[in-house]
Amino acid sequence: MSLDVDAAIAKAGDELGLPSYYRDCVKPLLRSGPVGYPRCCGGGCEPCAETLAAVADRARELLDAER
């Protein structure tokens, strides 16, 4: 079974506790890669940029494992 991008983000989001309504925020991070990830500002944002980056990294791992 191969995962598409949305399925990989959903699985990664489930694993890391990112609510489904924030998952569209991860797609641009997959395109930019780690160099384009925003940094945590320390302001208590919801979701934190670190969470979005972690979901993007995990989704990338899932997609790479399918290749």
C-alpha positions in Angstrom: 0.0 0.0 0.0 1.4 3.4 -0.9 0.7 6.5 1.0 -0.1 9.8 -0.8 0.9 13.1 0.7 -2.4 13.7 2.5 -2.4 10.2 4.0 1.2 10.6 5.2 0.4 13.9 6.8 -2.7 12.4 8.4 -0.7 9.5 9.8 2.1 11.7 11.0 -0.4 14.1 12.6 -2.1 11.3 14.4 1.2 10.0 15.7 2.3 13.4 16.9 -1.1 14.7 18.1 -1.5 17.5 15.5 -5.3 18.3 15.2 -6.6 17.6 11.7 -7.6 21.3 11.2 -3.9 22.3 11.2 -2.6 19.6 8.8 -2.9 21.8 5.7 -0.2 23.9 7.3 2.3 21.0 6.9 2.0 20.8 3.0 4.2 23.9 2.3 6.8 22.5 4.7 7.0 19.3 2.7 7.7 21.4 -0.4 10.3 23.7 1.2 12.1 21.0 3.2 13.9 21.7 6.5 15.6 24.8 5.3 12.2 26.5 4.9 10.8 25.4 8.3 9.8 28.3 10.6 11.4 28.5 14.0 9.6 28.5 17.3 9.1 32.0 18.5 8.6 31.1 22.1 5.2 32.8 22.1 3.1 29.7 22.9 1.6 29.6 19.4 -0.9 26.8 18.6 0.4 24.9 16.8 4.0 25.5 17.5 6.2 25.7 14.5 8.3 22.8 16.0 5.2 20.6 16.0 4.5 21.4 12.3 8.1 20.7 11.5 8.0 17.4 13.4 4.9 16.3 11.5 6.5 17.3 8.2 9.7 15.3 9.0 7.6 12.3 10.0 5.4 12.5 6.9 8.6 12.7 4.8 9.9 9.5 6.5 6.6 7.7 5.8 6.7 8.8 2.1 10.4 7.9 1.7 9.7 4.4 3.2 7.1 3.8 0.5 9.6 4.5 -2.3 
